[in-house]
Amino acid sequence: MSTDNVLEVRDLATYFFLRRGVVKAVDGVSFDLKRGEVLGLVGESGCGKSLTALSIMRLLPKGSARTVRGEVRLAGENILTRSPREMREIRGRRISMILQDPQTSLNPVFSVGEQLREAIFRRTRGSKAEIMKEAVAALRRVEIAAPGERIAQFPHQMSGGMKQRVVGAISISGYPQVLIADEPTTALDVTIQLQYLKLLKRLQAETGMAILFITHDFGVVARMCNRVAVMYAGRIVECGPVARIFQQPSHPYTQALIASVPEMSGAVGRLTTIDGQPPSLMDLPLGCRFAARCAHAQARCRDAYPSTFTVGPEHVADCWRLDSQ
Amino acid sequence: MTSGLASAEPLLRVEGVRKHFPFVKGVLLGRTLGHVKAVDGVSFTIRAGETLGLVGESGCGKTTTSRLILNLETPTEGRILLEGQPIHDLRGEALAAFRGKVQAVFQDPWSSLDPRMTVGRTIAESLIIAGWEKPRIAARVKELLQRVRLDPEHAQLYPHEFSGGQRQRIALAAALASRPKLIVLDEPISALDVSIRAQMMNLLKDIQAQEDVAYLLVAHDLATVRHMADQTVVMYLGKVVEHAPTRRLFDDVRHPYTKALFSAVLLARPDQLTEEVVLAGEIPSPLNPPSGCRFHTRCPMAMPRCSGVEPPLQEVSPGHRVACHLYEVGNGTGAADGGAKPGVFAA
C-alpha cells in the first residue's frame, strides 16, 4: 500500500437482501483517501454514496443490508474483518462521522455537555475536571461563543448551525484520522453553510485529518474538496482532481450533471437536462449503467461494463469512449 | 367582473402587509408575552405572466408572505389585492373563485400528494369542486398530464409509483387544472435531484409561456431565481431589504445582506471563486429583532446610526429599491460609492 493513503476502499459491495430480490446499492466501489485531503463523493439520491459511508463505518441498518465483498483498509489494516467490539474502539478515535441532520444526531434528553463528555471519557478515562475542561475546549474549537454556558444547554436551545457544530465537536473529539461528513450542511441556511464549511476546513488544517465529504452539490465540492469521485447506480464512474473534473469532465454523466446546474453569470437560457431515470438496483444492466440515458451510447456500452481508463494525472473514468483502440 | 381593468393594474398587489403572531405563555389563561413579527411591512406587485422570486433564509418571512397571498393567513395590517380586489374580504363563491385563481406547488413531493388517491383523481379534485362533468374532467386530466410531459395513462396510478421529479410534475398538473392566474411555488425544486431540477425549471418556464400564468417563486437558491424570476425580492427578518428587476439585482448588488447571500452561493466552478463575505453570528430571533436596521448585528458595514434608525426602502436606480443607510439620499458620507461596486466589498 502507498503510505500516502490513510483509507483504501477496494471493490466494496453492500447489498440489501429483500424478499423481492437483491438490491445492489453499492456494487464494487474502490477509492483512496490520502492523508490530509478532502475527497468529495458526489451523486444523486439512491446512487449509494451514504451506504458506502455506512459500510466503511460498519453501521449498516440492521436486518437486510450486508457487505458482501471488498476491503476497507484504515492505515493498512482491513477493518471489515474486525469484531464489533474492536470496531467500537476504532469508531470515534480513528474514523468518525457527521450526519446530515443535527436534530437527529444529538440526543434531546441530554445536555450537549453530557454528550460531549461521554465521547471524551471513552477515549481518555480522565477525571471529571479534566473531561470538563476538555469539553469546553472542544466547543471553543468549533467556534461556539460562551462555551462555558452553552455546555449546560440542551439541543433544543440551539440553532441548527450551532447543533451541527456540537456534532462536529463530538466527532473530532477523539482526533480521528478520517472524518466522513455526509451532507453536513444540507439542512443549514446558506450563510450558515458557508460558516460551517470554513470551520471544517480550518479544523482539517489544524488536525491534518482526511475528510470524505459526501454531497450532491457541486458548489460544495468546488469550495471544499481536493479531489472528487462521482457515483452513479452503485459505482464510481469518474474520479479526479476538482479543477480537472470541472474543466474536462470525461464521463458523459459527469458532463451532463455539471451542465445541468444553473449558473450565476452568463446568459439565461434553457438548461441541459438528463432524461430518463437511473436503472433499478434490483435489475442492473449488464453493461454501462448510464447507457440508457447517454447520448453517446453504442452497442458495446450495453454489452459490457466499461473498464477504467486514465484520462489525465490522477484522473480516471469508466467509459468506453475513452478506449483509444 | 374584473375584465374591465386597465392593463396597468398588476395581477397581484401586496400593500404594506404585516403579520404578527402572538407569543403566548400558558394554555388557558395565557399571557401574551410579545409578537413574532414574521412579516413586517412588505409591499410588491406581480404582473400577469411574470415571475417574482422571493429570497431569504429561515425566519425571514418568505413562507408567511406566501401563505398570506394564498389566503391561508390573515394579515395583521395592510392588504393584498388580486386583480384589484382585496383577497381577505372574499367570502363564499368569491373565495372559491379566488382559490381557483391562486394555486400552489410545495417543496416536498412526497407529502403533498394524497397516497390513497390516484394521480388522476388528485389532478381532477379542483374540477370536481368546480362542478365539471365526468367526460370533460377525464379529457382535461389527460391534457394536463401531457402538458407536464407524463403519460396520460398514468392517471390510474398512485403517487408511490412515481419518482420525486414525476410527483412534482403531478403536483404542478393539479395546480394548473383550474387555469390559475398565479401559482405560488414554494421551493419547487430543492427536494429534487440535481439532474431532475433542470427538467422542472425548463417545464415551469414552458408552461408560463403557454398559459400566461404568474409565479411567486419562494427559493433560497439564487441561481434558480436568476434563471426563473423577472424581479427579485430579498427578505431578512420580516423586512424587504432589496428589491429589483432580477438582471439589475444580479449585476449591481447593493445591500450588505444581499452581498453576503451572493457571496455564500457556492459556485459550481472552482475557477470562479470570488471574494467571500462570511457573516458572523446567527440569524437573530424574529421574536426580539434587533433595533434600527435588523441586519446591523451581522453587518460588516454597520455604522452607529444603523442600530438606532431603521433605514427606509428607497429607490437607488429605476426599479431598484434598497433599505440601507449606505444608500440614503443626501447621506453625504460617500460610503455608498465605495460600497456599491460588487467586488470592492471584501470581508
Interface residues (C-beta under 8 A of the other chain):
Chain A: E44 S45 S159 G160 G161 M162 D189 V190 T191 I192 Q193 L194 Q195 L197 K198 H216 D217 F218 G219 V220 V221 A222 R223 V242 A243 F246 Q247 A256 L257 I258 S260 V261 P262 E263 M264 S265 V268 R270 L271 T272 T273 I274 D275 Q277
Chain B: E57 S58 S163 G164 D193 V194 S195 R197 A198 Q199 M201 N202 K205 H220 L222 A223 T224 R226 H227 F250 A260 L261 F262 S263 A264 V265 L266 L267 A268 R269 P270 D271 Q272 L273 E276 V278 L279 E282 I283
